Amino acid sequence: MNTSAVPSHRKWGTFVIGCLLILVPGIDLTALNLAVPHISADLDPSATQILWIADSYGFALAGLLITMGAVGDRVGHRNLLLTGVAVFAAASALTAYAPNAELLIAARALLGVAGATLMPSALALIRRVFTDPKERTAALGAFFGSGALAVGLGPVLGGAVLEHFWWGAVFLINVPIMAVILAAGAVLLPGSHGPGHGRVDVLSVPLSAAGVLGMVYAVKEAAAHGPDAVQVRWGVAVGAAGLALFLWRQTRLAHPLIDVRLFRRAAFAGSVTINLFAMFGLVAQSLIFSLYFQLVLGWSPLRAGLAGLPGAVGAAAGGAALAAPLISAVGRARTVAIGMAVSAVSYAAFAGFGTDPSYPLLVVPMLLGGLGMGLALTVTGDTVLASVPRRRAGTASAISETAAELGGALGMAVLGSVVTAVYRRALEVPSGLPAGAEHAARESLASAAGAAAALPQDLAARLLDAARAAYVDGMHAAMLASAAVMACVAVTAVFTLRSVPKVIPGDVHDEVHDDTPAPAAT
């Protein structure tokens, strides 16, 4: 289809559908964290099952993003998106009414499978209908801003729902939204037919899934059991072998699942790398502050969710309002560097807050951090999509999303470990504490709060004060580490993106297949 001929109502309809679409997975994932205690009370899952309830969605999503991006490039992103929306709605209903932990885990995994179709397809369609570079950047800024807003709204909506309904209601929120998207998408999304660049190589699918999942699993296990744990070594071994075999096979296929030569493009490779490290800090910050608001300051989940909204609003503003003007003024490399530098300053500022902060003062670094991150992620997301031909947009966005998933998992593991290590070293256990309570208190702030509930009032108060102070020390260390990483990313952006022009043409030439195709693998 000729993208210049896309009618205005279809163009802006696609944009609105994309913004609605990115809201749902973000809200769903953050609301789940609030629902876990209620699920535990109702379904009585084991500790291992609780972990799988939380992780099955992310594992399925991460393992299939690359495959779904390539499938969309072949069969058409409109077709894949509408199918994914329908499955996501059905899986949300199954999740809400799951009668036991096993079916809940299966339903969450099905949600992940459907979720893997959504972002690559939505981004590819937005890339397709917005052919003007400045208009495309603004549209993607609003799109990514909606995603940031979803992360902030998740705890607010989840907390409000859980105050009045059972835990399954937080997942039923998805169903009417997806029904609206399905109906509107059938009418407004531009018709798409895959460009027909080959069938999906069957062997590449499990290789890519094994590679990504092995690495994500290793990172999560390292956070839980330390980097020397046996399961971490197995995860790294399986992940490294899967990725190596996957990448080797792609060089042997005439029509690969992903063309590894995309990474020869500085704009593409640099932006994907920056996305990975940006998500490293962003995801961990979200969890750390959720615990800070609830366990240190003693706020309810709903109040904690509302307190975190300024960061989401800042991210939405940075992406939607500032990205395009700054690109025009100073270029892509400097715009990303500015965003990362602002985020670094905001992270460092959090080291000045203790166990009794002034919330109005907290709002300032939250706004700045969100603004800087929204600014940088919008520019890198736009650069990834704009630096490849439109017919490869699904694959390109899937690669970027996979890097973001891995970066988020890495951030949770590394920065979470920093918080835990400093907490345990800094905790000064009050005298007179029973041995069992002392052991629990040294595990985490949440465990200390649980142990305090069974202690005399005075002893419990002293334990909680000590645990909260130790957690704040850990938070400070993690925020300073995040600031250092963001500062390094800012410097990296100046060099890796310096050759990328301010305006990337709406239809990039496909240099990848100008050569004679590689021999087909068997």
C-alpha positions as CSV (number, residue, x, y, z in Angstrom):
1,M,0.0,0.0,0.0
2,N,1.3,3.5,-0.8
3,T,1.8,5.1,2.6
4,S,1.5,8.6,1.2
5,A,-2.1,7.8,0.3
6,V,-3.1,6.9,3.8
7,P,-6.2,9.0,4.6
8,S,-5.9,11.3,7.6
9,H,-8.6,9.5,9.6
10,R,-6.7,6.2,9.3
11,K,-3.4,7.9,10.1
12,W,-4.7,9.4,13.4
13,G,-6.9,6.4,14.1
14,T,-3.7,4.3,14.0
15,F,-2.0,6.7,16.3
16,V,-4.8,6.7,18.9
17,I,-5.1,2.9,18.7
18,G,-1.3,2.6,19.3
19,C,-1.5,4.9,22.3
20,L,-4.4,2.9,23.8
21,L,-2.6,-0.3,23.0
22,I,0.6,0.5,24.9
23,L,-1.4,1.5,28.0
24,V,-2.8,-2.0,28.5
25,P,0.4,-4.1,29.0
26,G,2.0,-1.4,31.2
27,I,-1.1,-1.2,33.5
28,D,-1.4,-4.9,33.6
29,L,2.2,-5.6,34.6
30,T,2.3,-3.0,37.4
31,A,-1.1,-3.8,38.7
32,L,0.0,-7.5,39.1
33,N,2.5,-6.5,41.7
34,L,-0.3,-5.1,43.9
35,A,-2.5,-8.2,43.3
36,V,0.1,-10.8,44.3
37,P,-0.7,-10.7,48.1
38,H,-4.4,-11.1,47.3
39,I,-3.7,-13.9,44.9
40,S,-1.5,-15.6,47.6
41,A,-4.4,-15.4,50.1
42,D,-7.0,-16.8,47.6
43,L,-5.1,-19.5,45.6
44,D,-2.4,-20.4,48.2
45,P,0.4,-20.8,45.6
46,S,3.8,-22.1,46.6
47,A,6.8,-19.8,46.6
48,T,7.9,-21.2,43.3
49,Q,4.4,-20.7,41.8
50,I,4.4,-17.1,43.0
51,L,7.6,-16.5,41.1
52,W,6.1,-18.1,37.9
53,I,2.9,-16.0,38.3
54,A,5.1,-12.9,38.2
55,D,7.6,-14.1,35.5
56,S,5.6,-16.3,33.0
57,Y,4.3,-13.2,31.2
58,G,7.7,-11.6,30.8
59,F,9.4,-14.8,29.8
60,A,6.9,-15.6,27.1
61,L,7.0,-12.0,25.9
62,A,10.8,-11.7,25.8
63,G,11.2,-15.1,24.1
64,L,8.8,-14.4,21.3
65,L,9.3,-10.7,20.5
66,I,11.8,-11.3,17.7
67,T,9.7,-14.0,16.2
68,M,6.5,-11.9,16.2
69,G,8.3,-9.0,14.7
70,A,9.4,-11.1,11.8
71,V,6.0,-12.7,11.5
72,G,4.3,-9.3,11.3
73,D,6.8,-8.3,8.5
74,R,5.7,-11.3,6.6
75,V,1.9,-11.6,7.2
76,G,1.1,-8.0,7.7
77,H,1.1,-6.1,11.0
78,R,-2.6,-5.2,10.9
79,N,-3.5,-8.9,10.8
80,L,-1.1,-9.9,13.5
81,L,-2.1,-7.0,15.8
82,L,-5.8,-7.7,15.6
83,T,-5.2,-11.4,16.3
84,G,-2.9,-10.5,19.3
85,V,-5.5,-8.1,20.7
86,A,-8.3,-10.7,20.6
87,V,-6.0,-13.3,22.3
88,F,-4.9,-10.8,24.9
89,A,-8.5,-10.0,25.8
90,A,-9.4,-13.7,26.1
91,A,-6.2,-14.4,28.1
92,S,-7.0,-11.5,30.5
93,A,-10.4,-13.0,31.2
94,L,-8.8,-16.5,31.8
95,T,-6.4,-14.8,34.2
96,A,-9.1,-13.1,36.1
97,Y,-11.1,-16.2,36.7
98,A,-8.2,-18.7,37.1
99,P,-9.3,-21.2,39.9
100,N,-5.8,-22.3,40.8
101,A,-2.1,-21.3,40.5
102,E,-1.4,-23.7,37.6
103,L,-4.0,-22.2,35.4
104,L,-3.1,-18.7,36.4
105,I,0.5,-19.3,35.3
106,A,-0.7,-20.7,32.0
107,A,-3.0,-17.8,31.4
108,R,-0.2,-15.3,32.2
109,A,2.1,-17.1,29.7
110,L,-0.7,-16.8,27.1
111,L,-0.9,-13.1,27.8
112,G,2.8,-12.9,27.2
113,V,2.5,-14.7,23.8
114,A,-0.2,-12.2,22.8
115,G,1.7,-9.3,24.2
116,A,4.7,-10.1,22.0
117,T,2.6,-9.3,18.9
118,L,1.4,-5.9,20.1
119,M,4.4,-3.5,20.4
120,P,6.2,-4.6,17.1
121,S,3.0,-4.4,15.2
122,A,1.8,-1.1,16.6
123,L,5.2,0.6,16.1
124,A,5.5,-0.8,12.5
125,L,2.0,0.6,11.7
126,I,2.8,4.0,13.1
127,R,6.1,4.0,11.2
128,R,4.2,3.1,8.1
129,V,1.4,5.8,8.2
130,F,3.6,8.7,9.4
131,T,5.9,9.4,6.5
132,D,6.9,13.0,7.4
133,P,10.0,12.7,9.7
134,K,9.0,15.4,12.2
135,E,5.4,14.2,12.4
136,R,6.7,10.6,12.9
137,T,9.0,11.7,15.8
138,A,6.1,13.6,17.5
139,A,3.8,10.6,17.1
140,L,6.3,8.2,18.5
141,G,7.0,10.6,21.4
142,A,3.3,10.6,22.3
143,F,3.3,6.8,21.9
144,F,6.2,6.2,24.2
145,G,4.9,8.8,26.6
146,S,1.7,6.8,26.8
147,G,3.7,3.8,27.8
148,A,5.4,5.7,30.6
149,L,2.0,7.0,31.8
150,A,0.8,3.4,31.9
151,V,3.5,2.4,34.3
152,G,2.5,5.3,36.5
153,L,-1.3,4.6,36.2
154,G,-0.9,0.9,36.9
155,P,-0.5,1.1,40.7
156,V,-3.2,3.8,40.9
157,L,-5.8,1.8,39.0
158,G,-4.7,-1.4,40.6
159,G,-4.9,0.0,44.1
160,A,-8.3,1.6,43.5
161,V,-9.7,-1.6,42.1
162,L,-8.3,-3.8,44.8
163,E,-9.9,-1.6,47.5
164,H,-13.4,-2.5,46.1
165,F,-13.1,-5.8,44.2
166,W,-11.4,-9.1,44.1
167,W,-7.9,-9.6,42.6
168,G,-9.2,-10.8,39.2
169,A,-10.8,-7.4,38.5
170,V,-7.3,-5.8,37.9
171,F,-7.0,-8.1,34.8
172,L,-10.6,-7.6,33.6
173,I,-9.7,-3.9,33.1
174,N,-8.0,-5.1,29.9
175,V,-11.0,-6.7,28.3
176,P,-13.2,-3.6,27.5
177,I,-10.1,-1.7,26.3
178,M,-9.1,-4.5,24.0
179,A,-12.6,-4.8,22.7
180,V,-12.6,-1.1,21.7
181,I,-9.2,-1.5,20.1
182,L,-10.4,-4.6,18.2
183,A,-13.5,-2.9,16.8
184,A,-11.7,0.4,16.0
185,G,-8.7,-1.4,14.5
186,A,-10.9,-3.4,12.1
187,V,-12.2,-0.2,10.7
188,L,-9.3,2.3,11.0
189,L,-6.0,0.4,10.7
190,P,-4.6,0.5,7.2
191,G,-4.9,-2.7,5.3
192,S,-1.6,-4.6,5.3
193,H,-0.3,-7.6,3.5
194,G,3.1,-9.1,4.1
195,P,5.7,-8.1,1.5
196,G,6.4,-11.8,1.1
197,H,10.1,-12.0,2.0
198,G,10.1,-15.7,2.7
199,R,8.6,-18.1,5.2
200,V,9.6,-18.0,8.9
201,D,12.5,-20.3,9.5
202,V,11.1,-22.9,12.0
203,L,14.5,-23.7,13.6
204,S,15.3,-20.0,14.2
205,V,12.2,-19.6,16.5
206,P,13.3,-21.9,19.3
207,L,17.0,-20.8,19.0
208,S,16.0,-17.1,19.5
209,A,13.7,-18.0,22.3
210,A,16.3,-20.1,24.0
211,G,18.9,-17.4,23.7
212,V,16.8,-14.6,25.1
213,L,15.1,-16.6,27.8
214,G,18.4,-18.2,28.9
215,M,19.9,-14.8,29.5
216,V,16.8,-13.3,31.2
217,Y,16.5,-16.4,33.4
218,A,20.2,-16.2,34.4
219,V,19.9,-12.5,35.3
220,K,16.8,-13.1,37.4
221,E,18.4,-16.1,39.2
222,A,21.6,-14.1,39.8
223,A,19.5,-11.5,41.6
224,A,17.8,-14.1,43.7
225,H,20.6,-16.6,44.5
226,G,23.9,-14.8,43.5
227,P,26.0,-15.0,40.4
228,D,27.7,-18.2,41.4
229,A,24.5,-20.3,41.6
230,V,24.3,-23.4,39.4
231,Q,21.1,-22.2,37.7
232,V,22.8,-19.0,36.7
233,R,25.6,-20.8,34.9
234,W,23.1,-23.1,33.1
235,G,21.1,-20.0,32.1
236,V,24.1,-18.3,30.7
237,A,25.3,-21.4,28.9
238,V,21.9,-22.0,27.3
239,G,21.4,-18.4,26.4
240,A,24.9,-17.9,24.9
241,A,24.6,-21.1,22.9
242,G,21.1,-20.3,21.7
243,L,22.1,-16.8,20.7
244,A,25.3,-17.9,19.0
245,L,23.5,-20.6,17.0
246,F,20.6,-18.2,16.2
247,L,23.0,-15.5,14.9
248,W,25.0,-18.0,12.9
249,R,21.9,-19.4,11.3
250,Q,20.7,-16.0,10.3
251,T,23.9,-15.4,8.2
252,R,23.1,-18.7,6.3
253,L,19.5,-17.9,5.4
254,A,18.3,-16.1,2.3
255,H,15.4,-14.7,4.3
256,P,16.5,-14.6,7.9
257,L,14.3,-14.0,10.9
258,I,16.5,-10.9,11.6
259,D,19.2,-9.7,9.4
260,V,22.2,-9.2,11.6
261,R,23.6,-6.8,9.1
262,L,21.1,-4.2,10.5
263,F,23.6,-3.8,13.3
264,R,26.1,-2.3,10.8
265,R,24.0,0.8,10.8
266,A,25.3,3.1,13.5
267,A,21.9,4.6,14.1
268,F,20.3,1.2,14.7
269,A,23.0,-0.4,16.8
270,G,23.6,2.7,18.9
271,S,20.0,3.3,19.6
272,V,19.3,-0.4,20.6
273,T,22.3,-0.3,23.0
274,I,21.2,2.9,24.6
275,N,17.7,1.5,25.0
276,L,19.1,-1.5,26.9
277,F,21.0,0.7,29.4
278,A,18.3,3.2,29.8
279,M,15.8,0.5,30.8
280,F,18.5,-0.8,33.2
281,G,18.0,2.2,35.4
282,L,14.3,3.0,34.7
283,V,12.8,-0.4,35.7
284,A,14.8,-0.7,38.8
285,Q,14.0,2.8,39.9
286,S,10.3,2.1,39.6
287,L,10.5,-1.0,41.9
288,I,12.9,0.7,44.4
289,F,10.6,3.7,44.8
290,S,7.5,1.6,45.1
291,L,9.1,-0.1,48.1
292,Y,10.4,3.2,49.5
293,F,6.9,4.8,49.4
294,Q,5.2,1.7,50.9
295,L,7.7,0.2,53.3
296,V,9.8,3.2,54.4
297,L,7.1,5.9,54.4
298,G,4.3,3.6,55.2
299,W,2.0,4.7,52.4
300,S,-0.9,2.6,51.0
301,P,-0.4,1.1,47.5
302,L,-2.9,3.6,46.1
303,R,-1.1,6.6,47.6
304,A,2.3,5.2,46.5
305,G,1.0,4.9,43.0
306,L,-0.3,8.5,43.0
307,A,3.0,9.6,44.5
308,G,4.9,8.1,41.5
309,L,2.8,9.8,38.8
310,P,5.1,12.9,38.4
311,G,7.8,10.7,36.9
312,A,5.3,9.2,34.4
313,V,4.0,12.7,33.5
314,G,7.5,13.9,33.0
315,A,8.3,11.0,30.7
316,A,5.2,11.7,28.7
317,A,6.0,15.4,28.4
318,G,9.6,14.7,27.4
319,G,8.7,12.4,24.6
320,A,5.7,14.1,23.2
321,A,6.6,17.8,23.6
322,L,10.4,18.2,23.6
323,A,11.9,15.4,21.5
324,A,11.1,16.8,18.0
325,P,12.1,20.5,18.8
326,L,15.4,19.4,20.4
327,I,16.3,17.2,17.5
328,S,15.8,20.1,15.2
329,A,17.9,22.4,17.4
330,V,20.8,20.2,18.5
331,G,20.6,16.9,16.6
332,R,19.8,13.4,17.7
333,A,23.0,12.5,19.5
334,R,23.0,15.6,21.7
335,T,19.2,15.2,22.4
336,V,19.7,11.7,23.7
337,A,22.8,12.8,25.7
338,I,20.8,15.7,27.3
339,G,18.0,13.3,28.3
340,M,20.4,10.8,29.8
341,A,22.4,13.6,31.6
342,V,19.2,15.0,33.1
343,S,18.2,11.5,34.3
344,A,21.7,11.0,35.8
345,V,21.3,14.3,37.8
346,S,17.9,13.3,39.0
347,Y,19.0,9.9,40.2
348,A,21.9,11.4,42.0
349,A,19.5,13.9,43.7
350,F,17.6,11.1,45.3
351,A,20.7,10.4,47.5
352,G,19.7,13.5,49.5
353,F,16.4,12.0,50.7
354,G,16.0,10.0,53.9
355,T,13.3,8.3,55.9
356,D,11.3,11.5,56.4
357,P,11.4,13.4,53.1
358,S,9.5,16.4,51.9
359,Y,7.3,15.1,49.1
360,P,7.2,18.4,47.2
361,L,11.0,18.3,47.0
362,L,10.8,14.6,45.8
363,V,8.6,15.7,42.9
364,V,11.4,17.8,41.3
365,P,13.8,14.9,40.6
366,M,11.0,12.6,39.7
367,L,9.8,15.0,37.1
368,L,13.3,15.6,35.8
369,G,14.1,11.9,35.7
370,G,11.0,11.1,33.8
371,L,11.4,14.0,31.4
372,G,15.0,13.0,30.6
373,M,14.2,9.3,30.1
374,G,11.1,10.1,28.0
375,L,13.2,12.4,25.8
376,A,16.0,9.9,25.2
377,L,13.8,6.8,24.7
378,T,11.6,8.7,22.2
379,V,14.6,9.7,20.1
380,T,16.2,6.2,20.2
381,G,12.9,4.5,19.4
382,D,12.3,6.9,16.5
383,T,15.9,6.4,15.2
384,V,15.5,2.6,15.3
385,L,12.4,2.6,13.2
386,A,13.5,5.4,10.9
387,S,16.9,3.9,10.2
388,V,15.5,0.7,8.6
389,P,13.2,0.2,5.6
390,R,9.5,0.2,6.4
391,R,9.1,-3.4,5.5
392,R,11.5,-4.3,8.3
393,A,10.0,-2.1,11.0
394,G,8.4,-5.0,12.9
395,T,11.7,-6.8,13.2
396,A,13.6,-3.6,14.1
397,S,11.1,-2.7,16.9
398,A,11.1,-6.3,18.2
399,I,14.9,-6.2,18.5
400,S,14.7,-2.9,20.4
401,E,12.0,-4.2,22.7
402,T,14.0,-7.3,23.4
403,A,17.0,-5.2,24.4
404,A,14.7,-3.2,26.6
405,E,13.4,-6.3,28.3
406,L,16.9,-7.6,28.9
407,G,18.0,-4.2,30.2
408,G,15.1,-4.1,32.6
409,A,15.8,-7.6,33.9
410,L,19.5,-6.7,34.3
411,G,18.7,-3.5,36.1
412,M,16.4,-5.3,38.5
413,A,19.1,-7.9,39.2
414,V,22.1,-5.6,39.5
415,L,20.5,-2.6,41.3
416,G,18.3,-4.9,43.4
417,S,21.4,-6.7,44.5
418,V,23.1,-3.4,45.4
419,V,20.2,-2.4,47.6
420,T,20.2,-5.8,49.3
421,A,23.9,-5.9,49.9
422,V,24.1,-2.4,51.3
423,Y,20.9,-3.0,53.4
424,R,22.4,-6.1,55.0
425,R,25.7,-4.4,55.7
426,A,24.1,-1.2,57.1
427,L,21.4,-2.8,59.2
428,E,22.1,-2.3,63.0
429,V,19.9,-4.9,64.7
430,P,18.6,-3.6,68.1
431,S,19.7,-5.6,71.1
432,G,17.3,-8.1,72.6
433,L,16.0,-9.3,69.2
434,P,15.1,-13.0,69.0
435,A,17.4,-15.0,66.7
436,G,14.6,-15.9,64.3
437,A,13.5,-12.3,64.0
438,E,17.1,-11.1,63.5
439,H,17.6,-13.7,60.7
440,A,14.4,-12.5,59.0
441,A,15.3,-8.8,59.4
442,R,18.6,-9.3,57.6
443,E,16.9,-10.7,54.6
444,S,15.0,-7.6,53.4
445,L,13.0,-4.6,54.6
446,A,9.8,-6.5,53.9
447,S,11.0,-9.5,56.0
448,A,11.9,-7.1,58.8
449,A,8.4,-5.6,58.7
450,G,6.9,-9.1,58.9
451,A,9.2,-10.0,61.9
452,A,8.3,-6.7,63.7
453,A,4.6,-7.6,63.7
454,A,5.3,-10.3,66.2
455,L,7.5,-8.3,68.5
456,P,6.7,-6.0,71.5
457,Q,5.8,-2.5,70.4
458,D,9.0,-0.8,71.5
459,L,11.3,-3.4,70.1
460,A,9.3,-3.5,66.9
461,A,9.6,0.2,66.5
462,R,13.4,0.1,66.9
463,L,13.8,-2.7,64.4
464,L,11.6,-0.9,61.8
465,D,13.6,2.3,62.3
466,A,16.9,0.5,61.8
467,A,15.6,-1.5,58.8
468,R,14.2,1.6,57.1
469,A,17.4,3.5,57.6
470,A,19.4,0.6,56.1
471,Y,17.0,0.4,53.1
472,V,17.5,4.1,52.5
473,D,21.3,3.6,52.5
474,G,20.8,0.8,49.9
475,M,18.5,3.0,47.8
476,H,21.1,5.8,47.8
477,A,23.8,3.4,46.6
478,A,21.5,2.1,43.8
479,M,20.5,5.6,42.7
480,L,24.1,6.7,42.6
481,A,25.0,3.6,40.6
482,S,22.1,4.4,38.2
483,A,23.3,8.0,37.9
484,A,26.8,6.7,36.9
485,V,25.4,4.4,34.3
486,M,23.2,7.1,32.8
487,A,26.1,9.5,32.7
488,C,28.1,6.9,30.8
489,V,25.2,6.4,28.4
490,A,25.0,10.1,27.8
491,V,28.7,10.2,26.7
492,T,28.2,7.0,24.6
493,A,25.3,8.6,22.8
494,V,27.4,11.6,21.7
495,F,29.8,9.2,19.9
496,T,27.5,6.4,18.7
497,L,24.8,8.7,17.2
498,R,26.9,11.6,16.0
499,S,26.7,10.6,12.4
500,V,22.9,10.2,12.5
501,P,21.2,13.1,10.7
502,K,18.5,15.3,12.3
503,V,16.0,14.2,9.7
504,I,16.0,10.6,8.6
505,P,14.1,10.1,5.3
506,G,10.7,8.5,5.5
507,D,11.8,5.6,3.3
508,V,15.3,4.3,4.0
509,H,17.0,2.4,1.3
510,D,17.4,-1.3,2.0
511,E,21.1,-1.9,1.7
512,V,20.9,-5.3,3.3
513,H,19.9,-7.3,0.3
514,D,21.8,-5.5,-2.4
515,D,24.3,-8.3,-2.2
516,T,23.8,-11.8,-3.4
517,P,21.7,-13.6,-0.9
518,A,23.4,-16.0,1.5
519,P,22.8,-19.7,0.7
520,A,19.8,-21.1,2.3
521,A,20.4,-23.1,5.4
522,T,19.0,-26.6,5.7
